[in-house]
Amino acid sequence: MKKKHTNILVIIFLIIIIIISIPLIKNKNKNQNLILQNIKLPPNFKIDIFASDLGKSLNLPGPNKGARFMEFYNDALFVSMPSAGIIVALPDNDKDGKADQTIEVINGLNNPHGIAFLENYMYIANEDSVVKAKIKDNFMADISTKEHITDLPSGGHWTRTIRIKDGSVYISIGSSCNVCIESDERRASILKCDFGRCSIFAKGIRNAVGFTFHPSNGKMYATENSRDWLGDDLPPDEINIVENGKNYGWPICYGKNIHDIEFDKNTYIRNPCMEPFETPSYIDIPAHSAPLGLAFNFGNNFPSEYKGNLFVAYHGSWNKNVPTGYKVVRINTGTRQVYDFATGWLTEDNKVLGRPVDIIFDKEGIMYVSDDNAGVIYRIWYE
């Protein structure tokens, strides 16, 4: 009799859970449909949700830590989830444009952000360190192989992005402040590490949240989030071509060799921001746009006129009177012209529906965009 009562209670509990879940699911679908309906793309481009429920933020539009940076490995999309301290894998085995499941690859991390793969190892850039671990056939990390690569300074700008090229590990580390002279030379720089030994590859880059290598010429392109509190329109955020040994100006210079006299009160015989001392930005973009992830399109899905273009995710402003950003742009790196590609995450009445973070293309040339505000991954293709 007691067992029968227990079974009845379990059934009642499940019914209650289902009743509670139905409006939540309906509301989630309603919100996602609202986002998709609001996104504007060029003719014949389509957008859909590839994966959802990836750490939606409750802080709008603050420093969100939901779904952030992405990388493909064995046809599964791996995504960092800083607030949860995990990396997840999103396989699409049936190739229907939807993730089949969300697999927890590894947990117990400290604000993991950048991820990269070399052979069958995944490298993870935590806020305070870089670690690596072997990935098994089921997409889960073999914890017994977890290995510490190098320590990193923590605090301030917390994102650490990692790329691997020709066996070398590159790591971007943001500044500890809005504008200051750093005591740790690793801050506001990009490091190059070989066999655990790291050196400064380039410096004076306040916060290069995203960087990538051009598939053809190998040049490094990086976004830069410039300082705050110089007004709505200064200083510009930047796209830089980053070269070994160069200084890109922060904290005393920004943009096209503009001297930041609000911070640097010293008197100089000549402009301290002129080359060869400092390197000007490659492309200036509107202040407070917060450019983050970026990727080159060399796939076969988009029309030919898009091939070779650089796509950049603007996370969006948080301290500008008239908000800006909240979109994906494409850049012709030859002419340096910037064009809107995907817009609508910021409505006409300035309601934030989402915040693009990272961009990646699969082998077929289909685009994926992470959104740490809505907690989703978008899939964009040309039909």
Summary of the structure (lengths in Angstrom):
residues: 383
radius of gyration: 21.9
end to end distance: 61.3
largest distance: 93.8
contacts: 1277
relative contact order: 0.13
helix: 11%
strand: 38%
